[in-house]
Amino acid sequence: MTERLSSPYKIAPQAYQAMQGVEKAIKTCGLEHSLLELVKVRASQINGCAYCIHMHTTDARKAGETEMRLYMLSAWRESSLYSDRERAALTWTDALTRIEQTQAPDADYDLVKAQFSDEEQVNLTLAIGLINSWNRLAVGLRLAHPADEARVAA
């Protein structure tokens, strides 16, 4: 894969800083860090964003997330490793990331409403929208994730 543009944050610093501002607001909104990382990884899986999968699985592991929960995330519906709150957030992530197919169905929203306050619903929805924007930036510009040189050479 060849990057289309490198360092987009240097090319369009105002737009990048605005996205970083939303990221900071989401990070401090009160939603659990572990839940936000699961949402970011899941949306990135759906969107095929290797750059963001690398970043957010690394961040999740540093924050104490287990390897197994990260491995099972692509099949979360068939796994018992996630809480009802996490399952609601993942349902909403899937629905909003695939919005052209799902149209954000009431049944999915009802799961979110049962687990999250009104403010948390807004913040969760913004977090899902934001990671989808980051995914589109990284996939669209073909941003390369860091590589483990020893494994690449092998």
Phi and psi in radians as a Rosetta constraint file:
Dihedral C 1 N 2 CA 2 C 2 CIRCULARHARMONIC -1.929 0.35
Dihedral N 2 CA 2 C 2 N 3 CIRCULARHARMONIC 2.227 0.35
Dihedral C 2 N 3 CA 3 C 3 CIRCULARHARMONIC -1.077 0.35
Dihedral N 3 CA 3 C 3 N 4 CIRCULARHARMONIC 2.426 0.35
Dihedral C 3 N 4 CA 4 C 4 CIRCULARHARMONIC -1.439 0.35
Dihedral N 4 CA 4 C 4 N 5 CIRCULARHARMONIC -0.703 0.35
Dihedral C 4 N 5 CA 5 C 5 CIRCULARHARMONIC -2.465 0.35
Dihedral N 5 CA 5 C 5 N 6 CIRCULARHARMONIC 2.459 0.35
Dihedral C 5 N 6 CA 6 C 6 CIRCULARHARMONIC -1.873 0.35
Dihedral N 6 CA 6 C 6 N 7 CIRCULARHARMONIC 2.656 0.35
Dihedral C 6 N 7 CA 7 C 7 CIRCULARHARMONIC 0.965 0.35
Dihedral N 7 CA 7 C 7 N 8 CIRCULARHARMONIC 0.990 0.35
Dihedral C 7 N 8 CA 8 C 8 CIRCULARHARMONIC -1.054 0.35
Dihedral N 8 CA 8 C 8 N 9 CIRCULARHARMONIC -0.477 0.35
Dihedral C 8 N 9 CA 9 C 9 CIRCULARHARMONIC -1.129 0.35
Dihedral N 9 CA 9 C 9 N 10 CIRCULARHARMONIC -0.456 0.35
Dihedral C 9 N 10 CA 10 C 10 CIRCULARHARMONIC -1.433 0.35
Dihedral N 10 CA 10 C 10 N 11 CIRCULARHARMONIC -0.527 0.35
Dihedral C 10 N 11 CA 11 C 11 CIRCULARHARMONIC -1.321 0.35
Dihedral N 11 CA 11 C 11 N 12 CIRCULARHARMONIC -0.687 0.35
Dihedral C 11 N 12 CA 12 C 12 CIRCULARHARMONIC -2.295 0.35
Dihedral N 12 CA 12 C 12 N 13 CIRCULARHARMONIC 1.213 0.35
Dihedral C 12 N 13 CA 13 C 13 CIRCULARHARMONIC -1.124 0.35
Dihedral N 13 CA 13 C 13 N 14 CIRCULARHARMONIC -0.592 0.35
Dihedral C 13 N 14 CA 14 C 14 CIRCULARHARMONIC -1.147 0.35
Dihedral N 14 CA 14 C 14 N 15 CIRCULARHARMONIC -0.793 0.35
Dihedral C 14 N 15 CA 15 C 15 CIRCULARHARMONIC -1.126 0.35
Dihedral N 15 CA 15 C 15 N 16 CIRCULARHARMONIC -0.743 0.35
Dihedral C 15 N 16 CA 16 C 16 CIRCULARHARMONIC -1.089 0.35
Dihedral N 16 CA 16 C 16 N 17 CIRCULARHARMONIC -0.758 0.35
Dihedral C 16 N 17 CA 17 C 17 CIRCULARHARMONIC -1.118 0.35
Dihedral N 17 CA 17 C 17 N 18 CIRCULARHARMONIC -0.632 0.35
Dihedral C 17 N 18 CA 18 C 18 CIRCULARHARMONIC -1.118 0.35
Dihedral N 18 CA 18 C 18 N 19 CIRCULARHARMONIC -0.749 0.35
Dihedral C 18 N 19 CA 19 C 19 CIRCULARHARMONIC -1.123 0.35
Dihedral N 19 CA 19 C 19 N 20 CIRCULARHARMONIC -0.681 0.35
Dihedral C 19 N 20 CA 20 C 20 CIRCULARHARMONIC -1.126 0.35
Dihedral N 20 CA 20 C 20 N 21 CIRCULARHARMONIC -0.586 0.35
Dihedral C 20 N 21 CA 21 C 21 CIRCULARHARMONIC -1.119 0.35
Dihedral N 21 CA 21 C 21 N 22 CIRCULARHARMONIC -0.740 0.35
Dihedral C 21 N 22 CA 22 C 22 CIRCULARHARMONIC -1.145 0.35
Dihedral N 22 CA 22 C 22 N 23 CIRCULARHARMONIC -0.712 0.35
Dihedral C 22 N 23 CA 23 C 23 CIRCULARHARMONIC -1.017 0.35
Dihedral N 23 CA 23 C 23 N 24 CIRCULARHARMONIC -0.767 0.35
Dihedral C 23 N 24 CA 24 C 24 CIRCULARHARMONIC -1.117 0.35
Dihedral N 24 CA 24 C 24 N 25 CIRCULARHARMONIC -0.735 0.35
Dihedral C 24 N 25 CA 25 C 25 CIRCULARHARMONIC -1.083 0.35
Dihedral N 25 CA 25 C 25 N 26 CIRCULARHARMONIC -0.740 0.35
Dihedral C 25 N 26 CA 26 C 26 CIRCULARHARMONIC -1.147 0.35
Dihedral N 26 CA 26 C 26 N 27 CIRCULARHARMONIC -0.726 0.35
Dihedral C 26 N 27 CA 27 C 27 CIRCULARHARMONIC -1.063 0.35
Dihedral N 27 CA 27 C 27 N 28 CIRCULARHARMONIC -0.517 0.35
Dihedral C 27 N 28 CA 28 C 28 CIRCULARHARMONIC -1.897 0.35
Dihedral N 28 CA 28 C 28 N 29 CIRCULARHARMONIC 0.272 0.35
Dihedral C 28 N 29 CA 29 C 29 CIRCULARHARMONIC -1.427 0.35
Dihedral N 29 CA 29 C 29 N 30 CIRCULARHARMONIC -0.177 0.35
Dihedral C 29 N 30 CA 30 C 30 CIRCULARHARMONIC 1.847 0.35
Dihedral N 30 CA 30 C 30 N 31 CIRCULARHARMONIC -0.257 0.35
Dihedral C 30 N 31 CA 31 C 31 CIRCULARHARMONIC -1.204 0.35
Dihedral N 31 CA 31 C 31 N 32 CIRCULARHARMONIC 2.542 0.35
Dihedral C 31 N 32 CA 32 C 32 CIRCULARHARMONIC -1.056 0.35
Dihedral N 32 CA 32 C 32 N 33 CIRCULARHARMONIC 2.363 0.35
Dihedral C 32 N 33 CA 33 C 33 CIRCULARHARMONIC -1.014 0.35
Dihedral N 33 CA 33 C 33 N 34 CIRCULARHARMONIC -0.748 0.35
Dihedral C 33 N 34 CA 34 C 34 CIRCULARHARMONIC -1.081 0.35
Dihedral N 34 CA 34 C 34 N 35 CIRCULARHARMONIC -0.696 0.35
Dihedral C 34 N 35 CA 35 C 35 CIRCULARHARMONIC -1.140 0.35
Dihedral N 35 CA 35 C 35 N 36 CIRCULARHARMONIC -0.777 0.35
Dihedral C 35 N 36 CA 36 C 36 CIRCULARHARMONIC -1.078 0.35
Dihedral N 36 CA 36 C 36 N 37 CIRCULARHARMONIC -0.688 0.35
Dihedral C 36 N 37 CA 37 C 37 CIRCULARHARMONIC -1.172 0.35
Dihedral N 37 CA 37 C 37 N 38 CIRCULARHARMONIC -0.683 0.35
Dihedral C 37 N 38 CA 38 C 38 CIRCULARHARMONIC -1.060 0.35
Dihedral N 38 CA 38 C 38 N 39 CIRCULARHARMONIC -0.753 0.35
Dihedral C 38 N 39 CA 39 C 39 CIRCULARHARMONIC -1.065 0.35
Dihedral N 39 CA 39 C 39 N 40 CIRCULARHARMONIC -0.775 0.35
Dihedral C 39 N 40 CA 40 C 40 CIRCULARHARMONIC -1.135 0.35
Dihedral N 40 CA 40 C 40 N 41 CIRCULARHARMONIC -0.742 0.35
Dihedral C 40 N 41 CA 41 C 41 CIRCULARHARMONIC -1.158 0.35
Dihedral N 41 CA 41 C 41 N 42 CIRCULARHARMONIC -0.771 0.35
Dihedral C 41 N 42 CA 42 C 42 CIRCULARHARMONIC -1.099 0.35
Dihedral N 42 CA 42 C 42 N 43 CIRCULARHARMONIC -0.825 0.35
Dihedral C 42 N 43 CA 43 C 43 CIRCULARHARMONIC -1.071 0.35
Dihedral N 43 CA 43 C 43 N 44 CIRCULARHARMONIC -0.697 0.35
Dihedral C 43 N 44 CA 44 C 44 CIRCULARHARMONIC -1.150 0.35
Dihedral N 44 CA 44 C 44 N 45 CIRCULARHARMONIC -0.610 0.35
Dihedral C 44 N 45 CA 45 C 45 CIRCULARHARMONIC -1.094 0.35
Dihedral N 45 CA 45 C 45 N 46 CIRCULARHARMONIC -0.841 0.35
Dihedral C 45 N 46 CA 46 C 46 CIRCULARHARMONIC -1.045 0.35
Dihedral N 46 CA 46 C 46 N 47 CIRCULARHARMONIC -0.715 0.35
Dihedral C 46 N 47 CA 47 C 47 CIRCULARHARMONIC -1.469 0.35
Dihedral N 47 CA 47 C 47 N 48 CIRCULARHARMONIC -0.072 0.35
Dihedral C 47 N 48 CA 48 C 48 CIRCULARHARMONIC 1.153 0.35
Dihedral N 48 CA 48 C 48 N 49 CIRCULARHARMONIC 0.665 0.35
Dihedral C 48 N 49 CA 49 C 49 CIRCULARHARMONIC -1.721 0.35
Dihedral N 49 CA 49 C 49 N 50 CIRCULARHARMONIC 1.626 0.35
Dihedral C 49 N 50 CA 50 C 50 CIRCULARHARMONIC -1.068 0.35
Dihedral N 50 CA 50 C 50 N 51 CIRCULARHARMONIC -0.687 0.35
Dihedral C 50 N 51 CA 51 C 51 CIRCULARHARMONIC -0.993 0.35
Dihedral N 51 CA 51 C 51 N 52 CIRCULARHARMONIC -0.866 0.35
Dihedral C 51 N 52 CA 52 C 52 CIRCULARHARMONIC -1.304 0.35
Dihedral N 52 CA 52 C 52 N 53 CIRCULARHARMONIC -0.607 0.35
Dihedral C 52 N 53 CA 53 C 53 CIRCULARHARMONIC -1.059 0.35
Dihedral N 53 CA 53 C 53 N 54 CIRCULARHARMONIC -0.804 0.35
Dihedral C 53 N 54 CA 54 C 54 CIRCULARHARMONIC -1.037 0.35
Dihedral N 54 CA 54 C 54 N 55 CIRCULARHARMONIC -0.857 0.35
Dihedral C 54 N 55 CA 55 C 55 CIRCULARHARMONIC -1.069 0.35
Dihedral N 55 CA 55 C 55 N 56 CIRCULARHARMONIC -0.853 0.35
Dihedral C 55 N 56 CA 56 C 56 CIRCULARHARMONIC -1.430 0.35
Dihedral N 56 CA 56 C 56 N 57 CIRCULARHARMONIC -0.475 0.35
Dihedral C 56 N 57 CA 57 C 57 CIRCULARHARMONIC -1.233 0.35
Dihedral N 57 CA 57 C 57 N 58 CIRCULARHARMONIC -0.641 0.35
Dihedral C 57 N 58 CA 58 C 58 CIRCULARHARMONIC -1.102 0.35
Dihedral N 58 CA 58 C 58 N 59 CIRCULARHARMONIC -0.830 0.35
Dihedral C 58 N 59 CA 59 C 59 CIRCULARHARMONIC -1.082 0.35
Dihedral N 59 CA 59 C 59 N 60 CIRCULARHARMONIC -0.737 0.35
Dihedral C 59 N 60 CA 60 C 60 CIRCULARHARMONIC -1.107 0.35
Dihedral N 60 CA 60 C 60 N 61 CIRCULARHARMONIC -0.762 0.35
Dihedral C 60 N 61 CA 61 C 61 CIRCULARHARMONIC -1.105 0.35
Dihedral N 61 CA 61 C 61 N 62 CIRCULARHARMONIC -0.735 0.35
Dihedral C 61 N 62 CA 62 C 62 CIRCULARHARMONIC -1.072 0.35
Dihedral N 62 CA 62 C 62 N 63 CIRCULARHARMONIC -0.547 0.35
Dihedral C 62 N 63 CA 63 C 63 CIRCULARHARMONIC -1.520 0.35
Dihedral N 63 CA 63 C 63 N 64 CIRCULARHARMONIC 0.068 0.35
Dihedral C 63 N 64 CA 64 C 64 CIRCULARHARMONIC 1.799 0.35
Dihedral N 64 CA 64 C 64 N 65 CIRCULARHARMONIC 0.059 0.35
Dihedral C 64 N 65 CA 65 C 65 CIRCULARHARMONIC -1.150 0.35
Dihedral N 65 CA 65 C 65 N 66 CIRCULARHARMONIC 2.514 0.35
Dihedral C 65 N 66 CA 66 C 66 CIRCULARHARMONIC -1.439 0.35
Dihedral N 66 CA 66 C 66 N 67 CIRCULARHARMONIC 2.643 0.35
Dihedral C 66 N 67 CA 67 C 67 CIRCULARHARMONIC -1.034 0.35
Dihedral N 67 CA 67 C 67 N 68 CIRCULARHARMONIC -0.761 0.35
Dihedral C 67 N 68 CA 68 C 68 CIRCULARHARMONIC -1.083 0.35
Dihedral N 68 CA 68 C 68 N 69 CIRCULARHARMONIC -0.743 0.35
Dihedral C 68 N 69 CA 69 C 69 CIRCULARHARMONIC -1.131 0.35
Dihedral N 69 CA 69 C 69 N 70 CIRCULARHARMONIC -0.591 0.35
Dihedral C 69 N 70 CA 70 C 70 CIRCULARHARMONIC -1.232 0.35
Dihedral N 70 CA 70 C 70 N 71 CIRCULARHARMONIC -0.716 0.35
Dihedral C 70 N 71 CA 71 C 71 CIRCULARHARMONIC -1.077 0.35
Dihedral N 71 CA 71 C 71 N 72 CIRCULARHARMONIC -0.712 0.35
Dihedral C 71 N 72 CA 72 C 72 CIRCULARHARMONIC -1.436 0.35
Dihedral N 72 CA 72 C 72 N 73 CIRCULARHARMONIC -0.110 0.35
Dihedral C 72 N 73 CA 73 C 73 CIRCULARHARMONIC -1.044 0.35
Dihedral N 73 CA 73 C 73 N 74 CIRCULARHARMONIC -0.603 0.35
Dihedral C 73 N 74 CA 74 C 74 CIRCULARHARMONIC -1.190 0.35
Dihedral N 74 CA 74 C 74 N 75 CIRCULARHARMONIC -0.299 0.35
Dihedral C 74 N 75 CA 75 C 75 CIRCULARHARMONIC -2.151 0.35
Dihedral N 75 CA 75 C 75 N 76 CIRCULARHARMONIC 0.646 0.35
Dihedral C 75 N 76 CA 76 C 76 CIRCULARHARMONIC -1.024 0.35
Dihedral N 76 CA 76 C 76 N 77 CIRCULARHARMONIC -0.546 0.35
Dihedral C 76 N 77 CA 77 C 77 CIRCULARHARMONIC -1.139 0.35
Dihedral N 77 CA 77 C 77 N 78 CIRCULARHARMONIC -0.476 0.35
Dihedral C 77 N 78 CA 78 C 78 CIRCULARHARMONIC -1.679 0.35
Dihedral N 78 CA 78 C 78 N 79 CIRCULARHARMONIC 0.069 0.35
Dihedral C 78 N 79 CA 79 C 79 CIRCULARHARMONIC -1.930 0.35
Dihedral N 79 CA 79 C 79 N 80 CIRCULARHARMONIC 2.552 0.35
Dihedral C 79 N 80 CA 80 C 80 CIRCULARHARMONIC -1.668 0.35
Dihedral N 80 CA 80 C 80 N 81 CIRCULARHARMONIC 0.190 0.35
Dihedral C 80 N 81 CA 81 C 81 CIRCULARHARMONIC -1.422 0.35
Dihedral N 81 CA 81 C 81 N 82 CIRCULARHARMONIC -0.086 0.35
Dihedral C 81 N 82 CA 82 C 82 CIRCULARHARMONIC -2.023 0.35
Dihedral N 82 CA 82 C 82 N 83 CIRCULARHARMONIC 2.463 0.35
Dihedral C 82 N 83 CA 83 C 83 CIRCULARHARMONIC -1.238 0.35
Dihedral N 83 CA 83 C 83 N 84 CIRCULARHARMONIC 2.910 0.35
Dihedral C 83 N 84 CA 84 C 84 CIRCULARHARMONIC -1.041 0.35
Dihedral N 84 CA 84 C 84 N 85 CIRCULARHARMONIC -0.681 0.35
Dihedral C 84 N 85 CA 85 C 85 CIRCULARHARMONIC -1.133 0.35
Dihedral N 85 CA 85 C 85 N 86 CIRCULARHARMONIC -0.775 0.35
Dihedral C 85 N 86 CA 86 C 86 CIRCULARHARMONIC -1.127 0.35
Dihedral N 86 CA 86 C 86 N 87 CIRCULARHARMONIC -0.695 0.35
Dihedral C 86 N 87 CA 87 C 87 CIRCULARHARMONIC -1.109 0.35
Dihedral N 87 CA 87 C 87 N 88 CIRCULARHARMONIC -0.687 0.35
Dihedral C 87 N 88 CA 88 C 88 CIRCULARHARMONIC -1.112 0.35
Dihedral N 88 CA 88 C 88 N 89 CIRCULARHARMONIC -0.766 0.35
Dihedral C 88 N 89 CA 89 C 89 CIRCULARHARMONIC -1.125 0.35
Dihedral N 89 CA 89 C 89 N 90 CIRCULARHARMONIC -0.695 0.35
Dihedral C 89 N 90 CA 90 C 90 CIRCULARHARMONIC -1.214 0.35
Dihedral N 90 CA 90 C 90 N 91 CIRCULARHARMONIC -0.641 0.35
Dihedral C 90 N 91 CA 91 C 91 CIRCULARHARMONIC -1.042 0.35
Dihedral N 91 CA 91 C 91 N 92 CIRCULARHARMONIC -0.811 0.35
Dihedral C 91 N 92 CA 92 C 92 CIRCULARHARMONIC -1.160 0.35
Dihedral N 92 CA 92 C 92 N 93 CIRCULARHARMONIC -0.659 0.35
Dihedral C 92 N 93 CA 93 C 93 CIRCULARHARMONIC -1.065 0.35
Dihedral N 93 CA 93 C 93 N 94 CIRCULARHARMONIC -0.835 0.35
Dihedral C 93 N 94 CA 94 C 94 CIRCULARHARMONIC -1.058 0.35
Dihedral N 94 CA 94 C 94 N 95 CIRCULARHARMONIC -0.787 0.35
Dihedral C 94 N 95 CA 95 C 95 CIRCULARHARMONIC -1.121 0.35
Dihedral N 95 CA 95 C 95 N 96 CIRCULARHARMONIC -0.781 0.35
Dihedral C 95 N 96 CA 96 C 96 CIRCULARHARMONIC -1.345 0.35
Dihedral N 96 CA 96 C 96 N 97 CIRCULARHARMONIC -0.564 0.35
Dihedral C 96 N 97 CA 97 C 97 CIRCULARHARMONIC -1.226 0.35
Dihedral N 97 CA 97 C 97 N 98 CIRCULARHARMONIC -0.552 0.35
Dihedral C 97 N 98 CA 98 C 98 CIRCULARHARMONIC -1.860 0.35
Dihedral N 98 CA 98 C 98 N 99 CIRCULARHARMONIC 0.672 0.35
Dihedral C 98 N 99 CA 99 C 99 CIRCULARHARMONIC -1.041 0.35
Dihedral N 99 CA 99 C 99 N 100 CIRCULARHARMONIC -0.507 0.35
Dihedral C 99 N 100 CA 100 C 100 CIRCULARHARMONIC -1.144 0.35
Dihedral N 100 CA 100 C 100 N 101 CIRCULARHARMONIC -0.441 0.35
Dihedral C 100 N 101 CA 101 C 101 CIRCULARHARMONIC -1.626 0.35
Dihedral N 101 CA 101 C 101 N 102 CIRCULARHARMONIC -0.696 0.35
Dihedral C 101 N 102 CA 102 C 102 CIRCULARHARMONIC -1.621 0.35
Dihedral N 102 CA 102 C 102 N 103 CIRCULARHARMONIC -0.547 0.35
Dihedral C 102 N 103 CA 103 C 103 CIRCULARHARMONIC 1.021 0.35
Dihedral N 103 CA 103 C 103 N 104 CIRCULARHARMONIC 0.492 0.35
Dihedral C 103 N 104 CA 104 C 104 CIRCULARHARMONIC 0.848 0.35
Dihedral N 104 CA 104 C 104 N 105 CIRCULARHARMONIC 1.258 0.35
Dihedral C 104 N 105 CA 105 C 105 CIRCULARHARMONIC -1.141 0.35
Dihedral N 105 CA 105 C 105 N 106 CIRCULARHARMONIC 2.644 0.35
Dihedral C 105 N 106 CA 106 C 106 CIRCULARHARMONIC -0.999 0.35
Dihedral N 106 CA 106 C 106 N 107 CIRCULARHARMONIC -0.664 0.35
Dihedral C 106 N 107 CA 107 C 107 CIRCULARHARMONIC -1.073 0.35
Dihedral N 107 CA 107 C 107 N 108 CIRCULARHARMONIC -0.680 0.35
Dihedral C 107 N 108 CA 108 C 108 CIRCULARHARMONIC -1.223 0.35
Dihedral N 108 CA 108 C 108 N 109 CIRCULARHARMONIC -0.737 0.35
Dihedral C 108 N 109 CA 109 C 109 CIRCULARHARMONIC -1.095 0.35
Dihedral N 109 CA 109 C 109 N 110 CIRCULARHARMONIC -0.685 0.35
Dihedral C 109 N 110 CA 110 C 110 CIRCULARHARMONIC -1.038 0.35
Dihedral N 110 CA 110 C 110 N 111 CIRCULARHARMONIC -0.638 0.35
Dihedral C 110 N 111 CA 111 C 111 CIRCULARHARMONIC -1.109 0.35
Dihedral N 111 CA 111 C 111 N 112 CIRCULARHARMONIC -0.738 0.35
Dihedral C 111 N 112 CA 112 C 112 CIRCULARHARMONIC -1.148 0.35
Dihedral N 112 CA 112 C 112 N 113 CIRCULARHARMONIC -0.784 0.35
Dihedral C 112 N 113 CA 113 C 113 CIRCULARHARMONIC -1.066 0.35
Dihedral N 113 CA 113 C 113 N 114 CIRCULARHARMONIC -0.579 0.35
Dihedral C 113 N 114 CA 114 C 114 CIRCULARHARMONIC -1.284 0.35
Dihedral N 114 CA 114 C 114 N 115 CIRCULARHARMONIC -0.373 0.35
Dihedral C 114 N 115 CA 115 C 115 CIRCULARHARMONIC -1.916 0.35
Dihedral N 115 CA 115 C 115 N 116 CIRCULARHARMONIC -0.309 0.35
Dihedral C 115 N 116 CA 116 C 116 CIRCULARHARMONIC -2.254 0.35
Dihedral N 116 CA 116 C 116 N 117 CIRCULARHARMONIC 2.465 0.35
Dihedral C 116 N 117 CA 117 C 117 CIRCULARHARMONIC -1.163 0.35
Dihedral N 117 CA 117 C 117 N 118 CIRCULARHARMONIC 2.956 0.35
Dihedral C 117 N 118 CA 118 C 118 CIRCULARHARMONIC -1.000 0.35
Dihedral N 118 CA 118 C 118 N 119 CIRCULARHARMONIC -0.803 0.35
Dihedral C 118 N 119 CA 119 C 119 CIRCULARHARMONIC -1.105 0.35
Dihedral N 119 CA 119 C 119 N 120 CIRCULARHARMONIC -0.735 0.35
Dihedral C 119 N 120 CA 120 C 120 CIRCULARHARMONIC -1.118 0.35
Dihedral N 120 CA 120 C 120 N 121 CIRCULARHARMONIC -0.624 0.35
Dihedral C 120 N 121 CA 121 C 121 CIRCULARHARMONIC -1.072 0.35
Dihedral N 121 CA 121 C 121 N 122 CIRCULARHARMONIC -0.773 0.35
Dihedral C 121 N 122 CA 122 C 122 CIRCULARHARMONIC -1.112 0.35
Dihedral N 122 CA 122 C 122 N 123 CIRCULARHARMONIC -0.834 0.35
Dihedral C 122 N 123 CA 123 C 123 CIRCULARHARMONIC -1.124 0.35
Dihedral N 123 CA 123 C 123 N 124 CIRCULARHARMONIC -0.695 0.35
Dihedral C 123 N 124 CA 124 C 124 CIRCULARHARMONIC -1.107 0.35
Dihedral N 124 CA 124 C 124 N 125 CIRCULARHARMONIC -0.775 0.35
Dihedral C 124 N 125 CA 125 C 125 CIRCULARHARMONIC -1.105 0.35
Dihedral N 125 CA 125 C 125 N 126 CIRCULARHARMONIC -0.721 0.35
Dihedral C 125 N 126 CA 126 C 126 CIRCULARHARMONIC -1.115 0.35
Dihedral N 126 CA 126 C 126 N 127 CIRCULARHARMONIC -0.714 0.35
Dihedral C 126 N 127 CA 127 C 127 CIRCULARHARMONIC -1.076 0.35
Dihedral N 127 CA 127 C 127 N 128 CIRCULARHARMONIC -0.720 0.35
Dihedral C 127 N 128 CA 128 C 128 CIRCULARHARMONIC -1.163 0.35
Dihedral N 128 CA 128 C 128 N 129 CIRCULARHARMONIC -0.761 0.35
Dihedral C 128 N 129 CA 129 C 129 CIRCULARHARMONIC -1.071 0.35
Dihedral N 129 CA 129 C 129 N 130 CIRCULARHARMONIC -0.702 0.35
Dihedral C 129 N 130 CA 130 C 130 CIRCULARHARMONIC -1.161 0.35
Dihedral N 130 CA 130 C 130 N 131 CIRCULARHARMONIC -0.801 0.35
Dihedral C 130 N 131 CA 131 C 131 CIRCULARHARMONIC -1.136 0.35
Dihedral N 131 CA 131 C 131 N 132 CIRCULARHARMONIC -0.592 0.35
Dihedral C 131 N 132 CA 132 C 132 CIRCULARHARMONIC -1.121 0.35
Dihedral N 132 CA 132 C 132 N 133 CIRCULARHARMONIC -0.641 0.35
Dihedral C 132 N 133 CA 133 C 133 CIRCULARHARMONIC -1.149 0.35
Dihedral N 133 CA 133 C 133 N 134 CIRCULARHARMONIC -0.797 0.35
Dihedral C 133 N 134 CA 134 C 134 CIRCULARHARMONIC -1.045 0.35
Dihedral N 134 CA 134 C 134 N 135 CIRCULARHARMONIC -0.740 0.35
Dihedral C 134 N 135 CA 135 C 135 CIRCULARHARMONIC -1.031 0.35
Dihedral N 135 CA 135 C 135 N 136 CIRCULARHARMONIC -0.756 0.35
Dihedral C 135 N 136 CA 136 C 136 CIRCULARHARMONIC -1.159 0.35
Dihedral N 136 CA 136 C 136 N 137 CIRCULARHARMONIC -0.628 0.35
Dihedral C 136 N 137 CA 137 C 137 CIRCULARHARMONIC -1.124 0.35
Dihedral N 137 CA 137 C 137 N 138 CIRCULARHARMONIC -0.870 0.35
Dihedral C 137 N 138 CA 138 C 138 CIRCULARHARMONIC -1.198 0.35
Dihedral N 138 CA 138 C 138 N 139 CIRCULARHARMONIC -0.754 0.35
Dihedral C 138 N 139 CA 139 C 139 CIRCULARHARMONIC -1.233 0.35
Dihedral N 139 CA 139 C 139 N 140 CIRCULARHARMONIC -0.785 0.35
Dihedral C 139 N 140 CA 140 C 140 CIRCULARHARMONIC -1.077 0.35
Dihedral N 140 CA 140 C 140 N 141 CIRCULARHARMONIC -0.672 0.35
Dihedral C 140 N 141 CA 141 C 141 CIRCULARHARMONIC -1.673 0.35
Dihedral N 141 CA 141 C 141 N 142 CIRCULARHARMONIC 0.029 0.35
Dihedral C 141 N 142 CA 142 C 142 CIRCULARHARMONIC 0.997 0.35
Dihedral N 142 CA 142 C 142 N 143 CIRCULARHARMONIC 0.810 0.35
Dihedral C 142 N 143 CA 143 C 143 CIRCULARHARMONIC -1.160 0.35
Dihedral N 143 CA 143 C 143 N 144 CIRCULARHARMONIC 2.347 0.35
Dihedral C 143 N 144 CA 144 C 144 CIRCULARHARMONIC -1.617 0.35
Dihedral N 144 CA 144 C 144 N 145 CIRCULARHARMONIC 2.341 0.35
Dihedral C 144 N 145 CA 145 C 145 CIRCULARHARMONIC -1.348 0.35
Dihedral N 145 CA 145 C 145 N 146 CIRCULARHARMONIC 2.733 0.35
Dihedral C 145 N 146 CA 146 C 146 CIRCULARHARMONIC -1.054 0.35
Dihedral N 146 CA 146 C 146 N 147 CIRCULARHARMONIC 2.529 0.35
Dihedral C 146 N 147 CA 147 C 147 CIRCULARHARMONIC -2.004 0.35
Dihedral N 147 CA 147 C 147 N 148 CIRCULARHARMONIC 2.520 0.35
Dihedral C 147 N 148 CA 148 C 148 CIRCULARHARMONIC -1.386 0.35
Dihedral N 148 CA 148 C 148 N 149 CIRCULARHARMONIC 1.809 0.35
Dihedral C 148 N 149 CA 149 C 149 CIRCULARHARMONIC -1.001 0.35
Dihedral N 149 CA 149 C 149 N 150 CIRCULARHARMONIC -0.637 0.35
Dihedral C 149 N 150 CA 150 C 150 CIRCULARHARMONIC -1.115 0.35
Dihedral N 150 CA 150 C 150 N 151 CIRCULARHARMONIC -0.694 0.35
Dihedral C 150 N 151 CA 151 C 151 CIRCULARHARMONIC -1.312 0.35
Dihedral N 151 CA 151 C 151 N 152 CIRCULARHARMONIC -0.605 0.35
Dihedral C 151 N 152 CA 152 C 152 CIRCULARHARMONIC -1.123 0.35
Dihedral N 152 CA 152 C 152 N 153 CIRCULARHARMONIC -0.738 0.35
Dihedral C 152 N 153 CA 153 C 153 CIRCULARHARMONIC -1.139 0.35
Dihedral N 153 CA 153 C 153 N 154 CIRCULARHARMONIC -0.580 0.35
